[in-house]
Amino acid sequence: MKTINRIIGAQIAVTLAAGSLAFLLSENVHAAYSALIGGGIGFSTAWIYARKAFAARSEEPKELVKAQYRAEVLKLAFTVILFAAAFGLYREVATLPLLLTYIATLAVYWVALLFV
């Protein structure tokens, strides 16, 4: 769980940095909020995945694989719901900062795997 917490912490840090950068570059609060929302979607769904995937108590490989699949389906469902909510509820959403920050949080995960 220690590695997972570090990865999610790094995703949160990237989210905050991207939100600040979006505001500094555009001087538009909606761009900053959108970046924070995109990053929030990225790290919150990663957290949901981690909690569900590593909740399996069994040592059986079959059960562990099932837990991974269930966690991935749950993560995908929450990702769709959160993006729909972002675009549906926040009318001033800035799409580019939202998507770039979401992608940056995913990149943190893949980069972190190189150092684990």
Contacts in CASP RR format, 6 or more apart in sequence:
PFRMAT RR
TARGET T0000
AUTHOR 0000-0000-0000
METHOD contacts of the structure
MODEL  1
MKTINRIIGAQIAVTLAAGSLAFLLSENVHAAYSALIGGGIGFSTAWIYA
RKAFAARSEEPKELVKAQYRAEVLKLAFTVILFAAAFGLYREVATLPLLL
TYIATLAVYWVALLFV
1 50 0 8 1.000
1 54 0 8 1.000
3 112 0 8 1.000
3 116 0 8 1.000
4 50 0 8 1.000
4 54 0 8 1.000
6 112 0 8 1.000
7 46 0 8 1.000
7 108 0 8 1.000
7 109 0 8 1.000
7 112 0 8 1.000
8 43 0 8 1.000
8 46 0 8 1.000
8 47 0 8 1.000
8 50 0 8 1.000
9 43 0 8 1.000
10 108 0 8 1.000
10 112 0 8 1.000
11 39 0 8 1.000
11 42 0 8 1.000
11 43 0 8 1.000
11 46 0 8 1.000
11 105 0 8 1.000
11 108 0 8 1.000
11 109 0 8 1.000
12 43 0 8 1.000
14 39 0 8 1.000
14 101 0 8 1.000
14 104 0 8 1.000
14 105 0 8 1.000
14 108 0 8 1.000
15 35 0 8 1.000
15 36 0 8 1.000
15 38 0 8 1.000
15 39 0 8 1.000
15 40 0 8 1.000
15 42 0 8 1.000
15 43 0 8 1.000
15 101 0 8 1.000
15 104 0 8 1.000
15 105 0 8 1.000
16 36 0 8 1.000
18 35 0 8 1.000
18 36 0 8 1.000
18 39 0 8 1.000
18 97 0 8 1.000
18 100 0 8 1.000
18 101 0 8 1.000
18 104 0 8 1.000
19 31 0 8 1.000
19 32 0 8 1.000
19 35 0 8 1.000
19 36 0 8 1.000
19 97 0 8 1.000
19 101 0 8 1.000
20 32 0 8 1.000
21 35 0 8 1.000
22 28 0 8 1.000
22 31 0 8 1.000
22 32 0 8 1.000
22 34 0 8 1.000
22 35 0 8 1.000
22 94 0 8 1.000
22 97 0 8 1.000
22 101 0 8 1.000
23 29 0 8 1.000
23 31 0 8 1.000
23 32 0 8 1.000
25 31 0 8 1.000
26 32 0 8 1.000
26 94 0 8 1.000
26 97 0 8 1.000
28 94 0 8 1.000
30 92 0 8 1.000
30 93 0 8 1.000
30 94 0 8 1.000
31 94 0 8 1.000
31 97 0 8 1.000
32 97 0 8 1.000
33 90 0 8 1.000
34 86 0 8 1.000
34 90 0 8 1.000
34 93 0 8 1.000
34 94 0 8 1.000
34 95 0 8 1.000
34 97 0 8 1.000
34 98 0 8 1.000
34 101 0 8 1.000
35 94 0 8 1.000
35 97 0 8 1.000
35 98 0 8 1.000
35 100 0 8 1.000
35 101 0 8 1.000
36 101 0 8 1.000
37 86 0 8 1.000
37 90 0 8 1.000
37 93 0 8 1.000
37 98 0 8 1.000
38 86 0 8 1.000
38 97 0 8 1.000
38 98 0 8 1.000
38 99 0 8 1.000
38 101 0 8 1.000
38 102 0 8 1.000
38 105 0 8 1.000
39 101 0 8 1.000
39 102 0 8 1.000
39 104 0 8 1.000
39 105 0 8 1.000
40 102 0 8 1.000
40 105 0 8 1.000
41 79 0 8 1.000
41 82 0 8 1.000
41 83 0 8 1.000
41 86 0 8 1.000
41 102 0 8 1.000
41 105 0 8 1.000
42 79 0 8 1.000
42 102 0 8 1.000
42 105 0 8 1.000
42 106 0 8 1.000
43 105 0 8 1.000
44 78 0 8 1.000
44 82 0 8 1.000
45 75 0 8 1.000
45 78 0 8 1.000
45 79 0 8 1.000
45 82 0 8 1.000
46 75 0 8 1.000
46 105 0 8 1.000
46 109 0 8 1.000
48 71 0 8 1.000
48 74 0 8 1.000
48 75 0 8 1.000
48 78 0 8 1.000
49 71 0 8 1.000
49 72 0 8 1.000
49 74 0 8 1.000
49 75 0 8 1.000
50 71 0 8 1.000
52 67 0 8 1.000
52 70 0 8 1.000
52 71 0 8 1.000
52 74 0 8 1.000
52 75 0 8 1.000
53 67 0 8 1.000
53 68 0 8 1.000
53 70 0 8 1.000
53 71 0 8 1.000
53 72 0 8 1.000
54 67 0 8 1.000
55 67 0 8 1.000
56 63 0 8 1.000
56 64 0 8 1.000
56 66 0 8 1.000
56 67 0 8 1.000
58 64 0 8 1.000
86 93 0 8 1.000
86 98 0 8 1.000
87 93 0 8 1.000
END
